[in-house]
């Protein structure tokens, strides 16, 4: 059986060390915020200027002025802080964010990531992804294993424009957890009942 988004989020959280900072990209990674155990004391950073996101707000505490980088309303934890974009990106570029978790379109064996555009399609903006993959201490990609055409998104070489080169540490999909090592993808874990054949990947890039 394939993992749900919640189960994928739990697999990502296993890589987090206590008392660290994490930036969560828009889309699938936002599910992580509500599932981090309280005892880990993780401070979630959002590049629009928040440190201390704690998931989604309750109905009686929703505020249109409290949002993440994806413009979703958020809740905040005790000790949170707010700052401008210059400070926020200074934190990212200065290497002060321990982990970032981003969605992805493609990842290749050389640890390269493509996640910001498809040629010929409208681009609303690259956001902070290019800064995050180069400034964060560890980069985790959380994405669907296959494209809409049913093609595996773990490749020998990315075909789409790069977001970052030699930056990806871990990839979590609904089928398993993978580590690109420069020449192949190491299979760290597979979802229950999933085999290497189900990955539909070139055998030459699997380890």
N, C-alpha and C positions, 0 to 999 in steps of 0.2 A: 504494500500500500504506500502511496505517496504521502509525504508530510503535508499538513495544512499550513497556512501562513503562520498560525500561532505556534505550531511545532517547529517550523523553520526559525521563528524568532527565538524560541527556547534554545535551539542549537547554537545560534549566534551568541546568546547570553553566556553560554558556557565558556566562551573565550575571554570574557571580561574579568579583570581582576578587581577586587574591592577598592573603593575610594579612588576611582579614576574618572576621567571625563570622556564622554561619548557624543559624537555628532551623528544624528540620524537623517539620512536623505529622505526626500519626499517619496510617497508611494508605499510600497511594501515594507520598508524598514520602520515606518512609523508605528507598526504593530508592536515593536520591541518596547516602547516607552511604558506601556501598561503591564508588561510582564516581568520587568526587572525586579528581583527580590529586594525587599526593603533593606535587608541586612548588607547588601553589597554597597550601599551608599554611593550610587553612581550619580554624577552630575551630568545631565544631558544638556548639551550646547546646541543652540540654533543660530545659524549665521546671520539672522536678522537682528541679533542682539539680546539673546537670553541665555543665561546659564542657570539650570535648575528646573527644566521641564519635567513634569511627572505624569505625562499621559493626557487623557482627555478630561475636560471638566465635567462636573455634575451640572444638571439643569439650573440649580440655584446659584451656581458660581460662574456661569459663562460670561465672558467679557469680550467684546469685539476688539478690544485693544490688546488682548493677550493672544497672540498667534505665533505659529512657527513659520519657518521659511516657505512652507507650502500653503500658507494663509489659512491653516486649520486652527480652530480655537484650541487652547491648551490649558492645563492646570500647572501650577508651579509648586515646588516644595519649599520648606523652610530653609532659609539661607540663600534663596535665589537672588540673582542680580541682573540688572538691565544696563545696556550700553549701546553706543552707536555702531554703525557698520565698520567704521575704521578700526575701532577697538576689537570688534569681533573677528575681523579678518587678520588683525595683528596677532590675535591668539592662535589662529589657524596657521598662518605663515611662520609664526615664531616657534612652532613645534610644541605648543602647549595642550593640544588635544590628543588624548591617548589613543582613541579608536574613532574611526568613522565607518559607518555602515551605509552603503549606497546601493541603489538598484543598478542593473547592468543590461546592456544589449548584447555585448560579447566580451569574453575574456579569453586570452590565449595562453599558451604554455610559457611564454616569456614574461608573464605577469602583467601584460598590457591590458588596459581597459578601454572599451568604447561604450559610452553611455549618454552622449549628449546630442547626437543628431543623426538623421538618416538623410543622405544627399537627395535633394529634390523635394524634401518635405519642409514645411514651415518650422522654423526654430523660434521658440518663444524666449529663449535665453539659456545660457549654459549654467547659470546659478553659481554655486561655490564649489562645484565638483572638482574642477582643475586645481583649485587651491587645496581642497581637502585631501585629495589623493597624494599630494606632494608634501603637505604639512603635517598630516596626522602620523602618529607613530606606528599604527597598524591599520590596514585597510581591509575591510571585510565586505564582500559583495553578496547581496541577498537578492536572488532573481529566479524567475522561472527557468527550468532547464532547457525548454524548447521555445523556438520562435513560433509565431502564429502559423507558419508553414510547416511546423513539425520538425524543424532542423535544430540540432543541438547547438547551444550558444557557447559551449566550451570548444575552442578551436585551436588548430596549429598556429594560426595567425589571424588577428582581427581583420575583418573586411571593411568595417565601418571606420570613420575618422576617430582617431585616438583621443581619449580624455587624458590619459597619463601612461607613461612608459615605465615598465619594471616597478609597478607600484602595488599590485594586488597580493595580499598575503593568504587570504582564505576565500573560498566561494561556497555559499550554501544555497542549494536549490531544493526543490521538493523531492528530489531523488537521493540526495546525499550531501556530504561535505568533502570538498576537494582543495588540494593545495598545489598551485602551479609552481614547479621548481626550476623552470628555465628550459626544460626539454620535454617534460610530460606533466600530466596532472596526477598527483598522488591521491588515491582514494582513501580518505581518512575514516569515512563512515558511510554506510548506505542505509536508506530507510528499510524497514522490515519488508522482506519479500522481494526487494529490488536486487537485480544482478547486473553485472557489467554489461550484459547484452542489452538490458533495458535502457542504458544510457545513450545508445545509438551514436557512439563516438568512434572516431578512427582509433583502432586498437594500438596504433603506433604512438599515440599520445597519452595512453593510459598506463599507470604504474600501480 
